[in-house]
C-alpha cells in the first residue's frame, strides 16, 4: 500500500528592531538597532538605503544556552538592499541579543532591521 507522507515545518519570523537615519549636510547617516529574542534558530540583519548605495553594517551577537554565554561579531559592506543571516554562536540558544550599526557611504537614508527566525 503506497502513500504520501507530508511533513510541514512551520518557521516563525519576528522583527526585533527597526532604526532609520537620514544624512543631513556633510554628516553621513549612521543608525543602530538592538534586540533580544528567546529560542532563535537564526538571526537576520537587513539593510536598505535610499538612494541605493554602499552600506557598511557591523553586528555583535551574544547568546546563551542556559549554561554558557558566547559572543560573535561580523561585518558586511555592499550595495543595499541586502540581508545577512547571522548564526547564533551557541547551539540551541535559550536567548540571543543582537546589536547592529549601519552607515552610508554617501548621503541619503539608511534603515537597519533585525529579525529572528523561531522554530
SULKA-V947721 format. One record per pair of residues at least 4 apart in sequence whose C-alpha atoms are under 6 Angstrom apart, sorted by the first residue. I is the first residue (numbers start at 0). J is the second residue. If there is no record, write none. Layout:
BEGIN
I:J ; I:J
END
This chain:
BEGIN
10:117 ; 10:118 ; 11:116 ; 11:117 ; 12:115 ; 12:116 ; 12:117 ; 13:114 ; 13:115 ; 14:113 ; 14:114 ; 15:34 ; 15:113 ; 15:114 ; 16:32 ; 16:34 ; 16:112 ; 16:113 ; 17:111 ; 17:112 ; 18:32 ; 18:110 ; 18:111 ; 19:109 ; 19:110 ; 20:28 ; 20:30 ; 20:108 ; 20:109 ; 21:28 ; 21:107 ; 21:108 ; 22:26 ; 22:27 ; 22:28 ; 22:106 ; 22:107 ; 28:102 ; 28:103 ; 29:101 ; 29:102 ; 30:100 ; 30:101 ; 31:99 ; 31:100 ; 32:98 ; 32:99 ; 33:97 ; 33:98 ; 34:96 ; 34:97 ; 35:95 ; 35:96 ; 36:94 ; 36:95 ; 37:93 ; 37:94 ; 38:92 ; 38:93 ; 38:94 ; 39:115 ; 39:116 ; 39:117 ; 40:116 ; 40:117 ; 41:86 ; 41:115 ; 41:116 ; 42:84 ; 42:85 ; 42:114 ; 42:115 ; 43:83 ; 43:84 ; 43:85 ; 43:113 ; 43:114 ; 43:115 ; 44:82 ; 44:83 ; 44:112 ; 44:113 ; 45:81 ; 45:82 ; 45:111 ; 45:112 ; 46:80 ; 46:81 ; 46:110 ; 46:111 ; 47:79 ; 47:80 ; 47:109 ; 47:110 ; 48:79 ; 48:108 ; 48:109 ; 49:107 ; 49:108 ; 51:79 ; 52:78 ; 52:79 ; 53:77 ; 53:78 ; 53:104 ; 54:76 ; 54:77 ; 54:78 ; 54:102 ; 54:103 ; 54:104 ; 55:75 ; 55:76 ; 55:101 ; 55:102 ; 56:74 ; 56:75 ; 56:100 ; 56:101 ; 57:73 ; 57:74 ; 57:99 ; 57:100 ; 58:72 ; 58:73 ; 58:98 ; 58:99 ; 59:71 ; 59:72 ; 59:97 ; 59:98 ; 60:70 ; 60:71 ; 60:96 ; 60:97 ; 61:69 ; 61:70 ; 61:95 ; 61:96 ; 62:68 ; 62:69 ; 62:94 ; 62:95 ; 63:67 ; 63:68 ; 63:92 ; 63:93 ; 63:94 ; 64:92 ; 64:93 ; 69:88
END
